[in-house]
């Protein structure tokens, strides 16, 4: 890093170089801001991998009220209606904002934005850029915009390891990189670090996305919400590659069908291929568990147009030796998105003064128990503006309090088999209890697995406490809805306390 840290003191620090972080930085301009990225911008962000587009009610037959109704239905009773309404009302304008930053959206010959269909949407409202390369195209434009904005100082190859807290407020960010540890003095930090795919054996996310932002916020004392709700995408390419290749829901939106080895469409009784993701994922999971193989058949629809419409997926299939125009594509569910996260209001404010969260790491209440397809990117784009406005209107400050530095790089490998076994598509109480006990032991070791274990423990504890099945959280021992739909909240201390009670070890020392 060639910049002088002293010159950056007091600037807002944005942790994360995906769409949420980049948009927040751009909206803060011309206020000087520091953008911290653990890799070169765009190199390993979940945003870059996004195949699906952004959901916005742009069609003549659509409006935000219809979009809201579909979102609430998919969220299975846990969406915050007011939050969802405000975000979805702002969605069409967010598409214009992205176009203003240079994003090249797919358009008709007449110049209007092309609109696709995805599961659980009642209208065609999915906006794509570059077919199935929407995330890549959006990131291209935003990275270029950030690099051309002189007030945004980008520090790459440095990863945030700890948030310093003094008198209950954010005082700085401790990061580590090629030249060693660096402390950035600030009273304003934005966590925009993405999801938790790296905590699972089978995921469509970058393996480096292992909940670092959740760990940062939790160690600082923040409240987290809805941690138990993890979305499994029903159509990941079934093969040996990890991370797994996502086969976008848009393929089913264009008519592809899900079949087994006999060619039977076994989803007919479950509202078909475009039912909500949790329903399709469980049906595919059960069919696989019953000894069948499951495939996505694109031979008839989209047919010969498949390679042109979905070049990224077609290329991945080709590398796996599959010709989708002749052969069905083998699929299985894989971890894809985390509906839970750091509890925030619509301005992105967390329970810790001076700390904001934006994007997948945040829990706004939009997604409820099961995210509606393509609502995630639009949430990040819309909320980034509100986060930036809140940060800009807040005092700076910061300091360098005495603290025990936490400099170990996170290693999620010991956690992956635990979460994959206990917190997959289908869950049960005994499996969750076993995971809680094992994760507490990993957390106590205070080594490279400690932060991933802390995140896993909060997820497992929240899942154990939710004694019902709802949306993406399905328990065989509690297969029905509870009488009341309630969002969950948890802190790291509360998760540790629950684990101690479960293990009957009240004398365990504090590890928070």
C-alpha positions, 0 to 999 in steps of 0.5 A: 500500500503506497498511501499514508494511513495518516492522510486517511484518518477520519474518512468513512471506511467501506469494507468490501468491493462488491456492488454494495460497497462500490455503490456506497462509495460512489454515492458518498462522492465527493466526500473522501472515502476509503474503500477496503478490498481483500482482492483486486476490485471485481476479482473475487466478489459474489457480485461479479458471479451474479448471473441473474439480473435485477428485479424492477417493475418496468413493464407496462403490465407491472407496478411496484405493488405487484412486485411487492405482492410477489416478494411478500408471498415468497418471503413466507410471512417474514418480510418487513412490508414497509421496508420491502415497499420502499425498496421496490418503489425505488427499484426502477430508479435504481436501474436508471442510476446504474445506466448512468454509471455506464451499465449496458443493459440488454435491450430490444431493437427499439431500445427498451430494456429487455425483461425476463421471468424468474421463479415466483414472479407474476410478471416479466421484470428481470433486467439483465446485462450481458445475458447471464453475465449481469454481475460481471457487466455491472461490476465492470461499469462500477469499478471503472466509475470508482477508479475514475473518482478521485475522492475514493481511495481504493486499498486492495489486497487488505482484509479487515480483521477487526472493528475497534470499539471505544465507549460503545462506538466504532473507533477504527478498522484493523486490517491486514495485508502484504505489508502487515497490519494497518489501523484506519482511524474512523468513526464511520465504517460500512460493512459490505462484505457479501455472503457465507458460501465459503462456509459450505461444501456445496455453494455457488459463491466464491469460497472466500466469502465466508461471513467475514462481515458478520464476524466483524459486526458480531465481535463488535457487539452488533445484533444480527437477524434471521441468521437461520434463513439460507437459500439453496439454489435448486439448479447448480451444475452437479459435478466435481468443481467447487464452487459449483456453477450456478444455472440461472433461474432465468433458464427455467423462465425461458421454458427449461424443465426439471426432469429425472433420469426417466424424463419425468417432470416430477415437479408438476404437483408443486407449481412446476419449475417456477415455484419459489426456490425453497419448494423446488430445492426441497423437491430436488433434494428429496428426489436425489435422496430417493436415489434418482438423478435430476436434470435441467432439460433445455433441449426444447426450450430455450432450445438452439437459442440457449448458447446465445442467451446464456453464454456463461452457462453454456461455456461451463457445460461445455467444459464439463463435457455436456452439450445442452442442445443434446443432453440434459444438464445434471443438477443438485441444490447448492447454498446460494444466498443468505437472507439473514445478516446484520440487523439494519434499518433502511439507512443501513444503521446497525445497533452499534453507533458508527457501523452500517451494513449494506448488501447481502451481509445486511438484513433489512427485512426485504427478503423474509424467509425466502428471497424472491429471485433477483431482489438481492442486487436491486436491494444492494443498489437501492440501499447503497444510496440511503447508506451513503446519505446516512454516513455523510450526515454522521460525525466522523471521529475515531481513535485507537483504543487498546485492544488485543488485535485479531489478525488471523486470516479466517479458515472456514474449512473445519466449519464446512462439513458441520454446516453442510450436514446440519444446516442444509436444505433439510434440518432437524433438532438433533443435527442442529444440537450436534453442530452447536456443540462442535462449533462452540469447541471450534470457537474456543480454540481462537485459531483461524477457524474461530471467526467462521465458527462464530458465524456458524454458531449464530446460524445454528443457534438461531435455527435451533431456536426456530421450532417451525418450518418456514421458507428456506428453513425446513425442520423435519421435527417441526414441519409446520408453521408456528402460529405467529411469524416472527423475525429472529435476532441474535448476538454472538454472546447470546449464541455462546450462552445458548451453546453453553446451556446446551453443553451444560458447561457454564464455566467455559470462559468468555470467547466473545 
